[in-house]
Amino acid sequence: MTKRDLSERLKIQFPELEKKDLEFIVDNFFEILATALKRGEKIELRGFGVLELHYAKPYFFTNPKNKQKYYLNGKARAVFHLGKELKERLNTPLLAGLDLGTQSFRLILGKELEENIIFLKSFRENVRLGEGLTESGNISSQAIERAVKALKSFKEVIENHKAKDYYAVGTAVFRKAQNAKEVLKKIAEETGFQIEVISPDKEAELTLLGLSYGLKKLGLNLKKFLIVDVGGGSTEFLYLKEGQPTLIKSLDLGAVSLKETFNLRYPLTRRLLESLRAYVRDQLKELPKEDFEKIVITGGSASLLGSLDLKLLKFDPERLHGHKITADRVEKLIQKLADSTLPRIRIMKGMEEGREDIALPGLVIYGEILAYFGKNELLLSEYGILEATLLCRSKNYNIS
């Protein structure tokens, strides 16, 4: 990490501060450290470690070519001693969590420290396991091979990081596919992963667990809100009041399933786009209309929406977490995607490779949800079911 990287991280944590001010703070912080070391002072950073100067003794050096001897003064060098807390963090074994969905397989690594989970690193593969599922009812052999390949890659990551435990969950695609048992057996035989296929209720419960953790990081304690997770094969809705679920609902609306149901070809005609919207509107009629403080979105489609809105050149969860997207921005993005060819969509700022053909149906679902509930804004959470797979490894967060 460079000083510039540190300034950018601080900008995310303190958005009210100007970039130039943060750069000034970082530069001055390191200047203070350097000055203190030059004066021979020991620098103690609580919970992190101690930085101090060590002086080497003077010595004679012999040039190996001409055997000439030289007397060299001892040099000072900065030495860092790990603090107890940092040492504990580094030596605590990693845990792994896997969220295996219709479109993407995701892996997260973290640690449990003092009965809290620290999230460290995440990985994502666009497996498209649900490709062709709408028509055939089965997961295709090609999709199975992609899944096995991705999971072998994940297993290598887990083994390289010496993670001691993992929790893997499968969602809508495994619930719907007629050959799901055969696929799970093949995955277990070739990768060793045992996958728990969770119900819509369990999926919503895990989503709430991860999302609540993320909202606390934003300093939010919403009393009444709606959680929406648009997946590849289904969309999960979780109604909450005073932090407790009042209704969990799963609809067969997904970015991949919609793309296949309508056989979407880009650019879309106005008639086709309106037909897609009308279908989504009809499905949403199953949901009771209630008023909420916020509609909070999470999951891969939510991250993609945020990335497109922010025009990110690379995935940045810290910038995405807590980002607000207005209904007007959602509509503009829908129209932009509908009017574009796939090659053009592929190079849009914020587009994730492998999602160019399913971005539009996912955004249409969000747009119609806003219209259905009469809201003007979505709040994006980068915490959800994936983070919950790690939280479940802690007794403080474990759910049955």
Secondary structure, DSSP 8 states (H G I E B T S, - for coil): --HHHHHHHHHHH-TTS-HHHHHHHHHHHHHHHHHHHHTT--EEETTTEEEEEEE---EEEE-TTT--EEEE---EEEEEEE-HHHHHHHHS--EEEEEE-SSEEEEEEEEEETTEEEEEEEEEEE--TTTTHHHHSS--HHHHHHHHHHHHHHHHHHHHTT--EEEEEE-HHHHH-TTHHHHHHHHHHHH----EE--HHHHHHHHHHHHHHHHHHTT---SEEEEEEE-SS-EEEEEEETTEEEEEEEES--HHHHHHHTT--SS--HHHHHHHHHHHHHHHTTS-----SEEEEESHHHHHHHHHHHT-SS--HHHHTT-EEEHHHHHHHHHHHHTS-HHHHHTSTT--TT-TTTHHHHHHHHHHHHHHHT--EEEE-S-SHHHHHHHTTSTTT---
